[in-house]
Amino acid sequence: MSDGAHSPRDDSPATEVVLRRQVEQLTRRVEQLTTQVGNLRLALDSNRQIGMAVGILMALRGATESDAFDDLVQVSRTTNRKVREVAADVVQTGELPPADPHPGNSSGR
């Protein structure tokens, strides 16, 4: 019948509650995935920076890849900075930052 008879659609309050929950779950999942994508992009960028810094240190110092990476980690630890930050400094300046977080301070050692 095409006289405007009821459609098989369910407009009950229970259906609305179920649909709202599903939308909320999907919204949370989209937010989680968006955060994950951002984290993966940061990791990829960090990895590239670290790789470039290792290459620079290898070329400048004649160091092995392992030794150059260890140098980045050592400076990171002693200066309480992330390895990616130290690597960015190396890429920008062409030099490994000093391992002493307070250069000129002779009381630290």
TORKENU-442075 format. One record per residue (C-alpha): residue number from 0; residue in three letters; y negated, z negated, x. Coordinates in pm, whole numbers, plus 50000, padded with zeros to 5 digits. Layout:
N
<rec num="NUM" residuo="ALA" v="Y" w="Z" u="X"/>
...
% end
This chain:
109
<rec num="0" residuo="MET" v="50000" w="50000" u="50000"/>
<rec num="1" residuo="SER" v="49659" w="50088" u="50132"/>
<rec num="2" residuo="ASP" v="49464" w="49878" u="49886"/>
<rec num="3" residuo="GLY" v="49371" w="49616" u="50148"/>
<rec num="4" residuo="ALA" v="49692" w="49417" u="50123"/>
<rec num="5" residuo="HIS" v="49748" w="49138" u="50372"/>
<rec num="6" residuo="SER" v="49822" w="49250" u="50726"/>
<rec num="7" residuo="PRO" v="50106" w="49089" u="50922"/>
<rec num="8" residuo="ARG" v="49842" w="48909" u="51134"/>
<rec num="9" residuo="ASP" v="49870" w="48531" u="51167"/>
<rec num="10" residuo="ASP" v="49531" w="48355" u="51152"/>
<rec num="11" residuo="SER" v="49675" w="48005" u="51132"/>
<rec num="12" residuo="PRO" v="49519" w="47716" u="51327"/>
<rec num="13" residuo="ALA" v="49843" w="47674" u="51523"/>
<rec num="14" residuo="THR" v="49825" w="48032" u="51648"/>
<rec num="15" residuo="GLU" v="49462" w="47981" u="51750"/>
<rec num="16" residuo="VAL" v="49555" w="47670" u="51951"/>
<rec num="17" residuo="VAL" v="49835" w="47855" u="52128"/>
<rec num="18" residuo="LEU" v="49608" w="48146" u="52210"/>
<rec num="19" residuo="ARG" v="49334" w="47915" u="52341"/>
<rec num="20" residuo="ARG" v="49585" w="47744" u="52571"/>
<rec num="21" residuo="GLN" v="49706" w="48077" u="52702"/>
<rec num="22" residuo="VAL" v="49349" w="48189" u="52770"/>
<rec num="23" residuo="GLU" v="49278" w="47860" u="52952"/>
<rec num="24" residuo="GLN" v="49592" w="47900" u="53163"/>
<rec num="25" residuo="LEU" v="49506" w="48259" u="53249"/>
<rec num="26" residuo="THR" v="49148" w="48161" u="53334"/>
<rec num="27" residuo="ARG" v="49272" w="47889" u="53571"/>
<rec num="28" residuo="ARG" v="49514" w="48134" u="53733"/>
<rec num="29" residuo="VAL" v="49239" w="48391" u="53785"/>
<rec num="30" residuo="GLU" v="49024" w="48120" u="53948"/>
<rec num="31" residuo="GLN" v="49314" w="48021" u="54176"/>
<rec num="32" residuo="LEU" v="49376" w="48381" u="54277"/>
<rec num="33" residuo="THR" v="49006" w="48439" u="54339"/>
<rec num="34" residuo="THR" v="49000" w="48136" u="54571"/>
<rec num="35" residuo="GLN" v="49314" w="48255" u="54745"/>
<rec num="36" residuo="VAL" v="49167" w="48601" u="54805"/>
<rec num="37" residuo="GLY" v="48854" w="48441" u="54953"/>
<rec num="38" residuo="ASN" v="49066" w="48224" u="55181"/>
<rec num="39" residuo="LEU" v="49272" w="48522" u="55294"/>
<rec num="40" residuo="ARG" v="48957" w="48721" u="55372"/>
<rec num="41" residuo="LEU" v="48822" w="48432" u="55578"/>
<rec num="42" residuo="ALA" v="49154" w="48403" u="55763"/>
<rec num="43" residuo="LEU" v="49158" w="48775" u="55837"/>
<rec num="44" residuo="ASP" v="48799" w="48770" u="55963"/>
<rec num="45" residuo="SER" v="48873" w="48460" u="56173"/>
<rec num="46" residuo="ASN" v="49182" w="48623" u="56320"/>
<rec num="47" residuo="ARG" v="48980" w="48929" u="56420"/>
<rec num="48" residuo="GLN" v="48709" w="48715" u="56581"/>
<rec num="49" residuo="ILE" v="48966" w="48511" u="56771"/>
<rec num="50" residuo="GLY" v="49145" w="48826" u="56886"/>
<rec num="51" residuo="MET" v="48819" w="48977" u="57013"/>
<rec num="52" residuo="ALA" v="48729" w="48653" u="57192"/>
<rec num="53" residuo="VAL" v="49071" w="48635" u="57356"/>
<rec num="54" residuo="GLY" v="49031" w="48994" u="57474"/>
<rec num="55" residuo="ILE" v="48686" w="48921" u="57615"/>
<rec num="56" residuo="LEU" v="48814" w="48617" u="57803"/>
<rec num="57" residuo="MET" v="49111" w="48813" u="57934"/>
<rec num="58" residuo="ALA" v="48882" w="49086" u="58065"/>
<rec num="59" residuo="LEU" v="48623" w="48852" u="58216"/>
<rec num="60" residuo="ARG" v="48860" w="48598" u="58368"/>
<rec num="61" residuo="GLY" v="49170" w="48801" u="58431"/>
<rec num="62" residuo="ALA" v="49349" w="48547" u="58212"/>
<rec num="63" residuo="THR" v="49667" w="48601" u="58017"/>
<rec num="64" residuo="GLU" v="49645" w="48618" u="57640"/>
<rec num="65" residuo="SER" v="49802" w="48274" u="57614"/>
<rec num="66" residuo="ASP" v="49562" w="48119" u="57868"/>
<rec num="67" residuo="ALA" v="49258" w="48276" u="57700"/>
<rec num="68" residuo="PHE" v="49366" w="48140" u="57361"/>
<rec num="69" residuo="ASP" v="49435" w="47798" u="57515"/>
<rec num="70" residuo="ASP" v="49080" w="47799" u="57656"/>
<rec num="71" residuo="LEU" v="48941" w="47860" u="57305"/>
<rec num="72" residuo="VAL" v="49154" w="47578" u="57165"/>
<rec num="73" residuo="GLN" v="49049" w="47340" u="57444"/>
<rec num="74" residuo="VAL" v="48679" w="47400" u="57383"/>
<rec num="75" residuo="SER" v="48740" w="47368" u="57009"/>
<rec num="76" residuo="ARG" v="48903" w="47029" u="57053"/>
<rec num="77" residuo="THR" v="48653" w="46884" u="57297"/>
<rec num="78" residuo="THR" v="48351" w="47000" u="57099"/>
<rec num="79" residuo="ASN" v="48503" w="46921" u="56759"/>
<rec num="80" residuo="ARG" v="48445" w="47276" u="56636"/>
<rec num="81" residuo="LYS" v="48676" w="47522" u="56468"/>
<rec num="82" residuo="VAL" v="48844" w="47778" u="56694"/>
<rec num="83" residuo="ARG" v="48686" w="48057" u="56491"/>
<rec num="84" residuo="GLU" v="48339" w="47915" u="56562"/>
<rec num="85" residuo="VAL" v="48406" w="47899" u="56936"/>
<rec num="86" residuo="ALA" v="48547" w="48253" u="56919"/>
<rec num="87" residuo="ALA" v="48234" w="48376" u="56741"/>
<rec num="88" residuo="ASP" v="48024" w="48230" u="57025"/>
<rec num="89" residuo="VAL" v="48237" w="48412" u="57282"/>
<rec num="90" residuo="VAL" v="48204" w="48740" u="57094"/>
<rec num="91" residuo="GLN" v="47829" w="48695" u="57061"/>
<rec num="92" residuo="THR" v="47753" w="48574" u="57415"/>
<rec num="93" residuo="GLY" v="48041" w="48707" u="57622"/>
<rec num="94" residuo="GLU" v="48095" w="48357" u="57760"/>
<rec num="95" residuo="LEU" v="48311" w="48059" u="57678"/>
<rec num="96" residuo="PRO" v="48090" w="47771" u="57563"/>
<rec num="97" residuo="PRO" v="48105" w="47457" u="57776"/>
<rec num="98" residuo="ALA" v="48391" w="47223" u="57690"/>
<rec num="99" residuo="ASP" v="48158" w="46923" u="57714"/>
<rec num="100" residuo="PRO" v="47993" w="46876" u="57373"/>
<rec num="101" residuo="HIS" v="47696" w="46710" u="57546"/>
<rec num="102" residuo="PRO" v="47615" w="46911" u="57861"/>
<rec num="103" residuo="GLY" v="47425" w="46712" u="58116"/>
<rec num="104" residuo="ASN" v="47566" w="46382" u="57991"/>
<rec num="105" residuo="SER" v="47747" w="46236" u="58289"/>
<rec num="106" residuo="SER" v="47855" w="45920" u="58103"/>
<rec num="107" residuo="GLY" v="48112" w="46111" u="57897"/>
<rec num="108" residuo="ARG" v="48364" w="46148" u="58182"/>
% end
